[in-house]
């Protein structure tokens, strides 16, 4: 898609033309998301609310997230088990790469 076409597409979605990458950069700390699809107004609202959560609220939300996303308990178990495969990267030497 040409740059001109992308700009026209963004203008046609205004005022909700924020992409997921822009939402991540503006509202959520961490690496940018790979997708470039426009966020719906409802998703933008949820992102903003989550951003304003206090630490305890984030923990509660994180606990509920698999259920809200319809992830089975077996699938969630596999995801939790896979986390340990990457623990060796959690060290001082590799900390510089955490922000890429």
C-alpha angles and dihedrals in degrees: 000000000000122000090246091053091049091052091050090049091051091049091050090056094047132164087024096047096123112127124216088253091054091047091053093047094046104035113016125053117227139056119337120259119251097231125086100195118131116260117237117238090250093053090047089052092050091048090053093048092049090049089058094050118120118233095265092048091051089053091051092048092048089052091053097041098089090053092046090051092047093242109163119237088246092052091047090050091053091050092050091047091051092056091075090060089072100044092102088069091058097093141107096260092056096040090097089065093054090084098050 
